[in-house]
Amino acid sequence: NKIGFEWNMSTNDWKIRYDELVSYATEFGNTNVPKKFPQNPLLGRWVSKQRSKYKIFKNGNESYGITTYQVKLLNNIGFE
């Protein structure tokens, strides 16, 4: 809104984790963050959840907690 308040925290959180994943991919050359990643436990758990949502989306359930735009972003960085 006009004062810059972020109303959709879920989208903001997704973008933060996505940016962290991009950094991870740049550093390690892949998006295979371990579920228990000691350097960033939140990222590890987030990637695990995205992987599940991504698979469900790819199997035809496009209304399962991940958007087409988010899938496109993940595809752009070689998400597996």
mmCIF file of the N, C-alpha and C atoms, coordinates in Angstrom:
data_MODEL
# 
_entry.id   MODEL 
# 
loop_
_atom_site.group_PDB 
_atom_site.id 
_atom_site.type_symbol 
_atom_site.label_atom_id 
_atom_site.label_alt_id 
_atom_site.label_comp_id 
_atom_site.label_asym_id 
_atom_site.label_entity_id 
_atom_site.label_seq_id 
_atom_site.pdbx_PDB_ins_code 
_atom_site.Cartn_x 
_atom_site.Cartn_y 
_atom_site.Cartn_z 
_atom_site.occupancy 
_atom_site.B_iso_or_equiv 
_atom_site.pdbx_formal_charge 
_atom_site.auth_seq_id 
_atom_site.auth_comp_id 
_atom_site.auth_asym_id 
_atom_site.auth_atom_id 
_atom_site.pdbx_PDB_model_num 
ATOM 1   N N  . ASN A 1 1  ? 0.825  -1.191  0.000   1.00 0.00 ? 1  ASN A N  1 
ATOM 2   C CA . ASN A 1 1  ? 0.000  0.000   0.000   1.00 0.00 ? 1  ASN A CA 1 
ATOM 3   C C  . ASN A 1 1  ? 0.867  1.252   0.000   1.00 0.00 ? 1  ASN A C  1 
ATOM 4   N N  . LYS A 1 2  ? 0.298  2.410   0.287   1.00 0.00 ? 2  LYS A N  1 
ATOM 5   C CA . LYS A 1 2  ? 1.004  3.690   0.186   1.00 0.00 ? 2  LYS A CA 1 
ATOM 6   C C  . LYS A 1 2  ? 2.157  3.828   1.176   1.00 0.00 ? 2  LYS A C  1 
ATOM 7   N N  . ILE A 1 3  ? 2.083  3.162   2.318   1.00 0.00 ? 3  ILE A N  1 
ATOM 8   C CA . ILE A 1 3  ? 3.158  3.284   3.305   1.00 0.00 ? 3  ILE A CA 1 
ATOM 9   C C  . ILE A 1 3  ? 4.203  2.181   3.166   1.00 0.00 ? 3  ILE A C  1 
ATOM 10  N N  . GLY A 1 4  ? 4.065  1.339   2.160   1.00 0.00 ? 4  GLY A N  1 
ATOM 11  C CA . GLY A 1 4  ? 5.054  0.305   1.898   1.00 0.00 ? 4  GLY A CA 1 
ATOM 12  C C  . GLY A 1 4  ? 4.909  -0.941  2.751   1.00 0.00 ? 4  GLY A C  1 
ATOM 13  N N  . PHE A 1 5  ? 3.764  -1.127  3.370   1.00 0.00 ? 5  PHE A N  1 
ATOM 14  C CA . PHE A 1 5  ? 3.536  -2.316  4.192   1.00 0.00 ? 5  PHE A CA 1 
ATOM 15  C C  . PHE A 1 5  ? 3.335  -3.532  3.302   1.00 0.00 ? 5  PHE A C  1 
ATOM 16  N N  . GLU A 1 6  ? 4.009  -4.631  3.617   1.00 0.00 ? 6  GLU A N  1 
ATOM 17  C CA . GLU A 1 6  ? 3.878  -5.869  2.849   1.00 0.00 ? 6  GLU A CA 1 
ATOM 18  C C  . GLU A 1 6  ? 2.712  -6.676  3.411   1.00 0.00 ? 6  GLU A C  1 
ATOM 19  N N  . TRP A 1 7  ? 1.589  -6.687  2.679   1.00 0.00 ? 7  TRP A N  1 
ATOM 20  C CA . TRP A 1 7  ? 0.395  -7.373  3.147   1.00 0.00 ? 7  TRP A CA 1 
ATOM 21  C C  . TRP A 1 7  ? 0.486  -8.874  2.987   1.00 0.00 ? 7  TRP A C  1 
ATOM 22  N N  . ASN A 1 8  ? 1.186  -9.344  1.967   1.00 0.00 ? 8  ASN A N  1 
ATOM 23  C CA . ASN A 1 8  ? 1.254  -10.774 1.710   1.00 0.00 ? 8  ASN A CA 1 
ATOM 24  C C  . ASN A 1 8  ? 2.603  -11.316 2.170   1.00 0.00 ? 8  ASN A C  1 
ATOM 25  N N  . MET A 1 9  ? 2.679  -11.647 3.452   1.00 0.00 ? 9  MET A N  1 
ATOM 26  C CA . MET A 1 9  ? 3.938  -12.125 4.015   1.00 0.00 ? 9  MET A CA 1 
ATOM 27  C C  . MET A 1 9  ? 4.375  -13.439 3.373   1.00 0.00 ? 9  MET A C  1 
ATOM 28  N N  . SER A 1 10 ? 3.441  -14.258 2.989   1.00 0.00 ? 10 SER A N  1 
ATOM 29  C CA . SER A 1 10 ? 3.788  -15.530 2.376   1.00 0.00 ? 10 SER A CA 1 
ATOM 30  C C  . SER A 1 10 ? 4.583  -15.315 1.095   1.00 0.00 ? 10 SER A C  1 
ATOM 31  N N  . THR A 1 11 ? 4.153  -14.391 0.270   1.00 0.00 ? 11 THR A N  1 
ATOM 32  C CA . THR A 1 11 ? 4.861  -14.086 -0.970  1.00 0.00 ? 11 THR A CA 1 
ATOM 33  C C  . THR A 1 11 ? 6.235  -13.497 -0.669  1.00 0.00 ? 11 THR A C  1 
ATOM 34  N N  . ASN A 1 12 ? 6.301  -12.613 0.321   1.00 0.00 ? 12 ASN A N  1 
ATOM 35  C CA . ASN A 1 12 ? 7.568  -12.011 0.700   1.00 0.00 ? 12 ASN A CA 1 
ATOM 36  C C  . ASN A 1 12 ? 8.537  -13.075 1.224   1.00 0.00 ? 12 ASN A C  1 
ATOM 37  N N  . ASP A 1 13 ? 8.055  -13.979 2.073   1.00 0.00 ? 13 ASP A N  1 
ATOM 38  C CA . ASP A 1 13 ? 8.893  -15.055 2.591   1.00 0.00 ? 13 ASP A CA 1 
ATOM 39  C C  . ASP A 1 13 ? 9.382  -15.950 1.460   1.00 0.00 ? 13 ASP A C  1 
ATOM 40  N N  . TRP A 1 14 ? 8.508  -16.233 0.503   1.00 0.00 ? 14 TRP A N  1 
ATOM 41  C CA . TRP A 1 14 ? 8.890  -17.073 -0.632  1.00 0.00 ? 14 TRP A CA 1 
ATOM 42  C C  . TRP A 1 14 ? 10.040 -16.417 -1.394  1.00 0.00 ? 14 TRP A C  1 
ATOM 43  N N  . LYS A 1 15 ? 9.934  -15.126 -1.630  1.00 0.00 ? 15 LYS A N  1 
ATOM 44  C CA . LYS A 1 15 ? 10.964 -14.405 -2.374  1.00 0.00 ? 15 LYS A CA 1 
ATOM 45  C C  . LYS A 1 15 ? 12.291 -14.397 -1.618  1.00 0.00 ? 15 LYS A C  1 
ATOM 46  N N  . ILE A 1 16 ? 12.238 -14.244 -0.313  1.00 0.00 ? 16 ILE A N  1 
ATOM 47  C CA . ILE A 1 16 ? 13.466 -14.275 0.498   1.00 0.00 ? 16 ILE A CA 1 
ATOM 48  C C  . ILE A 1 16 ? 14.148 -15.627 0.360   1.00 0.00 ? 16 ILE A C  1 
ATOM 49  N N  . ARG A 1 17 ? 13.398 -16.708 0.532   1.00 0.00 ? 17 ARG A N  1 
ATOM 50  C CA . ARG A 1 17 ? 13.984 -18.049 0.414   1.00 0.00 ? 17 ARG A CA 1 
ATOM 51  C C  . ARG A 1 17 ? 14.469 -18.303 -1.012  1.00 0.00 ? 17 ARG A C  1 
ATOM 52  N N  . TYR A 1 18 ? 13.707 -17.845 -2.007  1.00 0.00 ? 18 TYR A N  1 
ATOM 53  C CA . TYR A 1 18 ? 14.122 -18.020 -3.403  1.00 0.00 ? 18 TYR A CA 1 
ATOM 54  C C  . TYR A 1 18 ? 15.464 -17.325 -3.641  1.00 0.00 ? 18 TYR A C  1 
ATOM 55  N N  . ASP A 1 19 ? 15.607 -16.114 -3.159  1.00 0.00 ? 19 ASP A N  1 
ATOM 56  C CA . ASP A 1 19 ? 16.868 -15.386 -3.317  1.00 0.00 ? 19 ASP A CA 1 
ATOM 57  C C  . ASP A 1 19 ? 18.014 -16.135 -2.634  1.00 0.00 ? 19 ASP A C  1 
ATOM 58  N N  . GLU A 1 20 ? 17.736 -16.727 -1.479  1.00 0.00 ? 20 GLU A N  1 
ATOM 59  C CA . GLU A 1 20 ? 18.750 -17.535 -0.800  1.00 0.00 ? 20 GLU A CA 1 
ATOM 60  C C  . GLU A 1 20 ? 19.101 -18.763 -1.637  1.00 0.00 ? 20 GLU A C  1 
ATOM 61  N N  . LEU A 1 21 ? 18.100 -19.354 -2.280  1.00 0.00 ? 21 LEU A N  1 
ATOM 62  C CA . LEU A 1 21 ? 18.350 -20.509 -3.139  1.00 0.00 ? 21 LEU A CA 1 
ATOM 63  C C  . LEU A 1 21 ? 19.205 -20.113 -4.340  1.00 0.00 ? 21 LEU A C  1 
ATOM 64  N N  . VAL A 1 22 ? 18.952 -18.960 -4.909  1.00 0.00 ? 22 VAL A N  1 
ATOM 65  C CA . VAL A 1 22 ? 19.769 -18.467 -6.023  1.00 0.00 ? 22 VAL A CA 1 
ATOM 66  C C  . VAL A 1 22 ? 21.222 -18.322 -5.566  1.00 0.00 ? 22 VAL A C  1 
ATOM 67  N N  . SER A 1 23 ? 21.423 -17.778 -4.383  1.00 0.00 ? 23 SER A N  1 
ATOM 68  C CA . SER A 1 23 ? 22.779 -17.633 -3.839  1.00 0.00 ? 23 SER A CA 1 
ATOM 69  C C  . SER A 1 23 ? 23.425 -19.002 -3.627  1.00 0.00 ? 23 SER A C  1 
ATOM 70  N N  . TYR A 1 24 ? 22.653 -19.936 -3.106  1.00 0.00 ? 24 TYR A N  1 
ATOM 71  C CA . TYR A 1 24 ? 23.153 -21.300 -2.906  1.00 0.00 ? 24 TYR A CA 1 
ATOM 72  C C  . TYR A 1 24 ? 23.580 -21.904 -4.241  1.00 0.00 ? 24 TYR A C  1 
ATOM 73  N N  . ALA A 1 25 ? 22.731 -21.769 -5.252  1.00 0.00 ? 25 ALA A N  1 
ATOM 74  C CA . ALA A 1 25 ? 23.020 -22.325 -6.573  1.00 0.00 ? 25 ALA A CA 1 
ATOM 75  C C  . ALA A 1 25 ? 24.275 -21.698 -7.171  1.00 0.00 ? 25 ALA A C  1 
ATOM 76  N N  . THR A 1 26 ? 24.458 -20.423 -6.950  1.00 0.00 ? 26 THR A N  1 
ATOM 77  C CA . THR A 1 26 ? 25.651 -19.738 -7.442  1.00 0.00 ? 26 THR A CA 1 
ATOM 78  C C  . THR A 1 26 ? 26.902 -20.285 -6.751  1.00 0.00 ? 26 THR A C  1 
ATOM 79  N N  . GLU A 1 27 ? 26.798 -20.503 -5.454  1.00 0.00 ? 27 GLU A N  1 
ATOM 80  C CA . GLU A 1 27 ? 27.955 -20.975 -4.686  1.00 0.00 ? 27 GLU A CA 1 
ATOM 81  C C  . GLU A 1 27 ? 28.266 -22.451 -4.936  1.00 0.00 ? 27 GLU A C  1 
ATOM 82  N N  . PHE A 1 28 ? 27.222 -23.305 -4.993  1.00 0.00 ? 28 PHE A N  1 
ATOM 83  C CA . PHE A 1 28 ? 27.428 -24.747 -5.053  1.00 0.00 ? 28 PHE A CA 1 
ATOM 84  C C  . PHE A 1 28 ? 27.191 -25.360 -6.430  1.00 0.00 ? 28 PHE A C  1 
ATOM 85  N N  . GLY A 1 29 ? 26.634 -24.593 -7.355  1.00 0.00 ? 29 GLY A N  1 
ATOM 86  C CA . GLY A 1 29 ? 26.425 -25.082 -8.708  1.00 0.00 ? 29 GLY A CA 1 
ATOM 87  C C  . GLY A 1 29 ? 25.201 -25.964 -8.902  1.00 0.00 ? 29 GLY A C  1 
ATOM 88  N N  . ASN A 1 30 ? 24.325 -26.008 -7.896  1.00 0.00 ? 30 ASN A N  1 
ATOM 89  C CA . ASN A 1 30 ? 23.087 -26.789 -8.005  1.00 0.00 ? 30 ASN A CA 1 
ATOM 90  C C  . ASN A 1 30 ? 22.070 -26.243 -7.012  1.00 0.00 ? 30 ASN A C  1 
ATOM 91  N N  . THR A 1 31 ? 20.863 -26.801 -7.068  1.00 0.00 ? 31 THR A N  1 
ATOM 92  C CA . THR A 1 31 ? 19.805 -26.379 -6.147  1.00 0.00 ? 31 THR A CA 1 
ATOM 93  C C  . THR A 1 31 ? 19.458 -27.486 -5.157  1.00 0.00 ? 31 THR A C  1 
ATOM 94  N N  . ASN A 1 32 ? 20.367 -28.407 -4.968  1.00 0.00 ? 32 ASN A N  1 
ATOM 95  C CA . ASN A 1 32 ? 20.128 -29.566 -4.102  1.00 0.00 ? 32 ASN A CA 1 
ATOM 96  C C  . ASN A 1 32 ? 20.489 -29.272 -2.655  1.00 0.00 ? 32 ASN A C  1 
ATOM 97  N N  . VAL A 1 33 ? 19.776 -28.346 -2.066  1.00 0.00 ? 33 VAL A N  1 
ATOM 98  C CA . VAL A 1 33 ? 20.015 -27.978 -0.674  1.00 0.00 ? 33 VAL A CA 1 
ATOM 99  C C  . VAL A 1 33 ? 19.568 -29.142 0.215   1.00 0.00 ? 33 VAL A C  1 
ATOM 100 N N  . PRO A 1 34 ? 20.439 -29.612 1.108   1.00 0.00 ? 34 PRO A N  1 
ATOM 101 C CA . PRO A 1 34 ? 20.013 -30.673 2.025   1.00 0.00 ? 34 PRO A CA 1 
ATOM 102 C C  . PRO A 1 34 ? 18.879 -30.193 2.929   1.00 0.00 ? 34 PRO A C  1 
ATOM 103 N N  . LYS A 1 35 ? 17.970 -31.096 3.246   1.00 0.00 ? 35 LYS A N  1 
ATOM 104 C CA . LYS A 1 35 ? 16.847 -30.723 4.110   1.00 0.00 ? 35 LYS A CA 1 
ATOM 105 C C  . LYS A 1 35 ? 17.358 -30.184 5.446   1.00 0.00 ? 35 LYS A C  1 
ATOM 106 N N  . LYS A 1 36 ? 18.431 -30.761 5.947   1.00 0.00 ? 36 LYS A N  1 
ATOM 107 C CA . LYS A 1 36 ? 19.039 -30.285 7.194   1.00 0.00 ? 36 LYS A CA 1 
ATOM 108 C C  . LYS A 1 36 ? 20.352 -29.593 6.848   1.00 0.00 ? 36 LYS A C  1 
ATOM 109 N N  . PHE A 1 37 ? 20.235 -28.404 6.291   1.00 0.00 ? 37 PHE A N  1 
ATOM 110 C CA . PHE A 1 37 ? 21.381 -27.612 5.862   1.00 0.00 ? 37 PHE A CA 1 
ATOM 111 C C  . PHE A 1 37 ? 21.821 -26.736 7.034   1.00 0.00 ? 37 PHE A C  1 
ATOM 112 N N  . PRO A 1 38 ? 22.930 -27.084 7.699   1.00 0.00 ? 38 PRO A N  1 
ATOM 113 C CA . PRO A 1 38 ? 23.300 -26.378 8.928   1.00 0.00 ? 38 PRO A CA 1 
ATOM 114 C C  . PRO A 1 38 ? 23.536 -24.875 8.756   1.00 0.00 ? 38 PRO A C  1 
ATOM 115 N N  . GLN A 1 39 ? 24.025 -24.459 7.610   1.00 0.00 ? 39 GLN A N  1 
ATOM 116 C CA . GLN A 1 39 ? 24.292 -23.032 7.393   1.00 0.00 ? 39 GLN A CA 1 
ATOM 117 C C  . GLN A 1 39 ? 23.008 -22.208 7.274   1.00 0.00 ? 39 GLN A C  1 
ATOM 118 N N  . ASN A 1 40 ? 21.908 -22.864 6.874   1.00 0.00 ? 40 ASN A N  1 
ATOM 119 C CA . ASN A 1 40 ? 20.634 -22.153 6.727   1.00 0.00 ? 40 ASN A CA 1 
ATOM 120 C C  . ASN A 1 40 ? 19.490 -23.163 6.829   1.00 0.00 ? 40 ASN A C  1 
ATOM 121 N N  . PRO A 1 41 ? 19.135 -23.545 8.053   1.00 0.00 ? 41 PRO A N  1 
ATOM 122 C CA . PRO A 1 41 ? 18.075 -24.549 8.243   1.00 0.00 ? 41 PRO A CA 1 
ATOM 123 C C  . PRO A 1 41 ? 16.738 -24.179 7.592   1.00 0.00 ? 41 PRO A C  1 
ATOM 124 N N  . LEU A 1 42 ? 16.391 -22.884 7.615   1.00 0.00 ? 42 LEU A N  1 
ATOM 125 C CA . LEU A 1 42 ? 15.129 -22.470 6.993   1.00 0.00 ? 42 LEU A CA 1 
ATOM 126 C C  . LEU A 1 42 ? 15.142 -22.750 5.497   1.00 0.00 ? 42 LEU A C  1 
ATOM 127 N N  . LEU A 1 43 ? 16.264 -22.497 4.849   1.00 0.00 ? 43 LEU A N  1 
ATOM 128 C CA . LEU A 1 43 ? 16.365 -22.751 3.410   1.00 0.00 ? 43 LEU A CA 1 
ATOM 129 C C  . LEU A 1 43 ? 16.223 -24.233 3.115   1.00 0.00 ? 43 LEU A C  1 
ATOM 130 N N  . GLY A 1 44 ? 16.879 -25.079 3.892   1.00 0.00 ? 44 GLY A N  1 
ATOM 131 C CA . GLY A 1 44 ? 16.774 -26.516 3.681   1.00 0.00 ? 44 GLY A CA 1 
ATOM 132 C C  . GLY A 1 44 ? 15.344 -27.019 3.766   1.00 0.00 ? 44 GLY A C  1 
ATOM 133 N N  . ARG A 1 45 ? 14.635 -26.572 4.783   1.00 0.00 ? 45 ARG A N  1 
ATOM 134 C CA . ARG A 1 45 ? 13.226 -26.987 4.935   1.00 0.00 ? 45 ARG A CA 1 
ATOM 135 C C  . ARG A 1 45 ? 12.362 -26.414 3.814   1.00 0.00 ? 45 ARG A C  1 
ATOM 136 N N  . TRP A 1 46 ? 12.618 -25.163 3.450   1.00 0.00 ? 46 TRP A N  1 
ATOM 137 C CA . TRP A 1 46 ? 11.843 -24.519 2.392   1.00 0.00 ? 46 TRP A CA 1 
ATOM 138 C C  . TRP A 1 46 ? 12.025 -25.244 1.066   1.00 0.00 ? 46 TRP A C  1 
ATOM 139 N N  . VAL A 1 47 ? 13.268 -25.573 0.724   1.00 0.00 ? 47 VAL A N  1 
ATOM 140 C CA . VAL A 1 47 ? 13.528 -26.276 -0.536  1.00 0.00 ? 47 VAL A CA 1 
ATOM 141 C C  . VAL A 1 47 ? 12.817 -27.632 -0.543  1.00 0.00 ? 47 VAL A C  1 
ATOM 142 N N  . SER A 1 48 ? 12.848 -28.336 0.569   1.00 0.00 ? 48 SER A N  1 
ATOM 143 C CA . SER A 1 48 ? 12.157 -29.621 0.656   1.00 0.00 ? 48 SER A CA 1 
ATOM 144 C C  . SER A 1 48 ? 10.658 -29.457 0.387   1.00 0.00 ? 48 SER A C  1 
ATOM 145 N N  . LYS A 1 49 ? 10.051 -28.428 0.970   1.00 0.00 ? 49 LYS A N  1 
ATOM 146 C CA . LYS A 1 49 ? 8.619  -28.170 0.746   1.00 0.00 ? 49 LYS A CA 1 
ATOM 147 C C  . LYS A 1 49 ? 8.354  -27.770 -0.704  1.00 0.00 ? 49 LYS A C  1 
ATOM 148 N N  . GLN A 1 50 ? 9.223  -26.933 -1.258  1.00 0.00 ? 50 GLN A N  1 
ATOM 149 C CA . GLN A 1 50 ? 9.031  -26.512 -2.654  1.00 0.00 ? 50 GLN A CA 1 
ATOM 150 C C  . GLN A 1 50 ? 9.153  -27.694 -3.596  1.00 0.00 ? 50 GLN A C  1 
ATOM 151 N N  . ARG A 1 51 ? 10.073 -28.597 -3.292  1.00 0.00 ? 51 ARG A N  1 
ATOM 152 C CA . ARG A 1 51 ? 10.261 -29.780 -4.135  1.00 0.00 ? 51 ARG A CA 1 
ATOM 153 C C  . ARG A 1 51 ? 8.976  -30.611 -4.176  1.00 0.00 ? 51 ARG A C  1 
ATOM 154 N N  . SER A 1 52 ? 8.345  -30.772 -3.008  1.00 0.00 ? 52 SER A N  1 
ATOM 155 C CA . SER A 1 52 ? 7.078  -31.519 -2.947  1.00 0.00 ? 52 SER A CA 1 
ATOM 156 C C  . SER A 1 52 ? 5.981  -30.808 -3.733  1.00 0.00 ? 52 SER A C  1 
ATOM 157 N N  . LYS A 1 53 ? 5.856  -29.496 -3.526  1.00 0.00 ? 53 LYS A N  1 
ATOM 158 C CA . LYS A 1 53 ? 4.837  -28.724 -4.232  1.00 0.00 ? 53 LYS A CA 1 
ATOM 159 C C  . LYS A 1 53 ? 5.096  -28.722 -5.736  1.00 0.00 ? 53 LYS A C  1 
ATOM 160 N N  . TYR A 1 54 ? 6.357  -28.614 -6.107  1.00 0.00 ? 54 TYR A N  1 
ATOM 161 C CA . TYR A 1 54 ? 6.770  -28.594 -7.516  1.00 0.00 ? 54 TYR A CA 1 
ATOM 162 C C  . TYR A 1 54 ? 6.375  -29.897 -8.208  1.00 0.00 ? 54 TYR A C  1 
ATOM 163 N N  . LYS A 1 55 ? 6.635  -31.031 -7.551  1.00 0.00 ? 55 LYS A N  1 
ATOM 164 C CA . LYS A 1 55 ? 6.288  -32.341 -8.129  1.00 0.00 ? 55 LYS A CA 1 
ATOM 165 C C  . LYS A 1 55 ? 4.778  -32.473 -8.314  1.00 0.00 ? 55 LYS A C  1 
ATOM 166 N N  . ILE A 1 56 ? 4.011  -32.041 -7.315  1.00 0.00 ? 56 ILE A N  1 
ATOM 167 C CA . ILE A 1 56 ? 2.548  -32.104 -7.418  1.00 0.00 ? 56 ILE A CA 1 
ATOM 168 C C  . ILE A 1 56 ? 2.068  -31.208 -8.559  1.00 0.00 ? 56 ILE A C  1 
ATOM 169 N N  . PHE A 1 57 ? 2.649  -30.015 -8.662  1.00 0.00 ? 57 PHE A N  1 
ATOM 170 C CA . PHE A 1 57 ? 2.301  -29.090 -9.744  1.00 0.00 ? 57 PHE A CA 1 
ATOM 171 C C  . PHE A 1 57 ? 2.602  -29.732 -11.099 1.00 0.00 ? 57 PHE A C  1 
ATOM 172 N N  . LYS A 1 58 ? 3.783  -30.321 -11.231 1.00 0.00 ? 58 LYS A N  1 
ATOM 173 C CA . LYS A 1 58 ? 4.192  -30.931 -12.500 1.00 0.00 ? 58 LYS A CA 1 
ATOM 174 C C  . LYS A 1 58 ? 3.332  -32.132 -12.868 1.00 0.00 ? 58 LYS A C  1 
ATOM 175 N N  . ASN A 1 59 ? 2.713  -32.758 -11.873 1.00 0.00 ? 59 ASN A N  1 
ATOM 176 C CA . ASN A 1 59 ? 1.826  -33.889 -12.127 1.00 0.00 ? 59 ASN A CA 1 
ATOM 177 C C  . ASN A 1 59 ? 0.394  -33.465 -12.422 1.00 0.00 ? 59 ASN A C  1 
ATOM 178 N N  . GLY A 1 60 ? 0.192  -32.153 -12.609 1.00 0.00 ? 60 GLY A N  1 
ATOM 179 C CA . GLY A 1 60 ? -1.112 -31.690 -13.073 1.00 0.00 ? 60 GLY A CA 1 
ATOM 180 C C  . GLY A 1 60 ? -1.979 -30.991 -12.049 1.00 0.00 ? 60 GLY A C  1 
ATOM 181 N N  . ASN A 1 61 ? -1.566 -30.917 -10.788 1.00 0.00 ? 61 ASN A N  1 
ATOM 182 C CA . ASN A 1 61 ? -2.365 -30.220 -9.793  1.00 0.00 ? 61 ASN A CA 1 
ATOM 183 C C  . ASN A 1 61 ? -1.796 -28.819 -9.619  1.00 0.00 ? 61 ASN A C  1 
ATOM 184 N N  . GLU A 1 62 ? -2.234 -27.914 -10.462 1.00 0.00 ? 62 GLU A N  1 
ATOM 185 C CA . GLU A 1 62 ? -1.675 -26.565 -10.513 1.00 0.00 ? 62 GLU A CA 1 
ATOM 186 C C  . GLU A 1 62 ? -2.210 -25.636 -9.429  1.00 0.00 ? 62 GLU A C  1 
ATOM 187 N N  . SER A 1 63 ? -3.006 -26.145 -8.520  1.00 0.00 ? 63 SER A N  1 
ATOM 188 C CA . SER A 1 63 ? -3.547 -25.285 -7.467  1.00 0.00 ? 63 SER A CA 1 
ATOM 189 C C  . SER A 1 63 ? -3.020 -25.704 -6.099  1.00 0.00 ? 63 SER A C  1 
ATOM 190 N N  . TYR A 1 64 ? -1.847 -26.287 -6.066  1.00 0.00 ? 64 TYR A N  1 
ATOM 191 C CA . TYR A 1 64 ? -1.324 -26.842 -4.820  1.00 0.00 ? 64 TYR A CA 1 
ATOM 192 C C  . TYR A 1 64 ? -0.175 -26.013 -4.247  1.00 0.00 ? 64 TYR A C  1 
ATOM 193 N N  . GLY A 1 65 ? -0.450 -24.814 -3.789  1.00 0.00 ? 65 GLY A N  1 
ATOM 194 C CA . GLY A 1 65 ? 0.483  -24.042 -3.010  1.00 0.00 ? 65 GLY A CA 1 
ATOM 195 C C  . GLY A 1 65 ? 1.703  -23.473 -3.718  1.00 0.00 ? 65 GLY A C  1 
ATOM 196 N N  . ILE A 1 66 ? 1.721  -23.546 -5.029  1.00 0.00 ? 66 ILE A N  1 
ATOM 197 C CA . ILE A 1 66 ? 2.817  -22.952 -5.782  1.00 0.00 ? 66 ILE A CA 1 
ATOM 198 C C  . ILE A 1 66 ? 2.225  -22.393 -7.069  1.00 0.00 ? 66 ILE A C  1 
ATOM 199 N N  . THR A 1 67 ? 2.678  -21.225 -7.454  1.00 0.00 ? 67 THR A N  1 
ATOM 200 C CA . THR A 1 67 ? 2.106  -20.585 -8.638  1.00 0.00 ? 67 THR A CA 1 
ATOM 201 C C  . THR A 1 67 ? 2.906  -20.924 -9.889  1.00 0.00 ? 67 THR A C  1 
ATOM 202 N N  . THR A 1 68 ? 2.306  -20.700 -11.020 1.00 0.00 ? 68 THR A N  1 
ATOM 203 C CA . THR A 1 68 ? 2.992  -20.892 -12.294 1.00 0.00 ? 68 THR A CA 1 
ATOM 204 C C  . THR A 1 68 ? 4.220  -19.999 -12.368 1.00 0.00 ? 68 THR A C  1 
ATOM 205 N N  . TYR A 1 69 ? 4.109  -18.784 -11.868 1.00 0.00 ? 69 TYR A N  1 
ATOM 206 C CA . TYR A 1 69 ? 5.236  -17.857 -11.865 1.00 0.00 ? 69 TYR A CA 1 
ATOM 207 C C  . TYR A 1 69 ? 6.381  -18.383 -10.999 1.00 0.00 ? 69 TYR A C  1 
ATOM 208 N N  . GLN A 1 70 ? 6.051  -18.917 -9.828  1.00 0.00 ? 70 GLN A N  1 
ATOM 209 C CA . GLN A 1 70 ? 7.080  -19.473 -8.954  1.00 0.00 ? 70 GLN A CA 1 
ATOM 210 C C  . GLN A 1 70 ? 7.763  -20.677 -9.608  1.00 0.00 ? 70 GLN A C  1 
ATOM 211 N N  . VAL A 1 71 ? 6.988  -21.518 -10.268 1.00 0.00 ? 71 VAL A N  1 
ATOM 212 C CA . VAL A 1 71 ? 7.562  -22.660 -10.980 1.00 0.00 ? 71 VAL A CA 1 
ATOM 213 C C  . VAL A 1 71 ? 8.511  -22.172 -12.064 1.00 0.00 ? 71 VAL A C  1 
ATOM 214 N N  . LYS A 1 72 ? 8.121  -21.119 -12.766 1.00 0.00 ? 72 LYS A N  1 
ATOM 215 C CA . LYS A 1 72 ? 8.987  -20.550 -13.812 1.00 0.00 ? 72 LYS A CA 1 
ATOM 216 C C  . LYS A 1 72 ? 10.311 -20.059 -13.220 1.00 0.00 ? 72 LYS A C  1 
ATOM 217 N N  . LEU A 1 73 ? 10.225 -19.357 -12.088 1.00 0.00 ? 73 LEU A N  1 
ATOM 218 C CA . LEU A 1 73 ? 11.446 -18.880 -11.432 1.00 0.00 ? 73 LEU A CA 1 
ATOM 219 C C  . LEU A 1 73 ? 12.347 -20.047 -11.027 1.00 0.00 ? 73 LEU A C  1 
ATOM 220 N N  . LEU A 1 74 ? 11.749 -21.081 -10.465 1.00 0.00 ? 74 LEU A N  1 
ATOM 221 C CA . LEU A 1 74 ? 12.532 -22.255 -10.060 1.00 0.00 ? 74 LEU A CA 1 
ATOM 222 C C  . LEU A 1 74 ? 13.159 -22.933 -11.280 1.00 0.00 ? 74 LEU A C  1 
ATOM 223 N N  . ASN A 1 75 ? 12.396 -23.044 -12.351 1.00 0.00 ? 75 ASN A N  1 
ATOM 224 C CA . ASN A 1 75 ? 12.928 -23.640 -13.574 1.00 0.00 ? 75 ASN A CA 1 
ATOM 225 C C  . ASN A 1 75 ? 14.128 -22.842 -14.110 1.00 0.00 ? 75 ASN A C  1 
ATOM 226 N N  . ASN A 1 76 ? 14.061 -21.525 -13.985 1.00 0.00 ? 76 ASN A N  1 
ATOM 227 C CA . ASN A 1 76 ? 15.115 -20.657 -14.491 1.00 0.00 ? 76 ASN A CA 1 
ATOM 228 C C  . ASN A 1 76 ? 16.462 -20.900 -13.818 1.00 0.00 ? 76 ASN A C  1 
ATOM 229 N N  . ILE A 1 77 ? 16.446 -21.449 -12.598 1.00 0.00 ? 77 ILE A N  1 
ATOM 230 C CA . ILE A 1 77 ? 17.708 -21.696 -11.903 1.00 0.00 ? 77 ILE A CA 1 
ATOM 231 C C  . ILE A 1 77 ? 18.040 -23.188 -11.826 1.00 0.00 ? 77 ILE A C  1 
ATOM 232 N N  . GLY A 1 78 ? 17.337 -23.992 -12.620 1.00 0.00 ? 78 GLY A N  1 
ATOM 233 C CA . GLY A 1 78 ? 17.638 -25.417 -12.688 1.00 0.00 ? 78 GLY A CA 1 
ATOM 234 C C  . GLY A 1 78 ? 17.155 -26.228 -11.502 1.00 0.00 ? 78 GLY A C  1 
ATOM 235 N N  . PHE A 1 79 ? 16.051 -25.794 -10.911 1.00 0.00 ? 79 PHE A N  1 
ATOM 236 C CA . PHE A 1 79 ? 15.492 -26.512 -9.747  1.00 0.00 ? 79 PHE A CA 1 
ATOM 237 C C  . PHE A 1 79 ? 15.147 -27.944 -10.120 1.00 0.00 ? 79 PHE A C  1 
ATOM 238 N N  . GLU A 1 80 ? 15.498 -28.858 -9.221  1.00 0.00 ? 80 GLU A N  1 
ATOM 239 C CA . GLU A 1 80 ? 15.216 -30.282 -9.451  1.00 0.00 ? 80 GLU A CA 1 
ATOM 240 C C  . GLU A 1 80 ? 14.360 -30.834 -8.334  1.00 0.00 ? 80 GLU A C  1 
# 
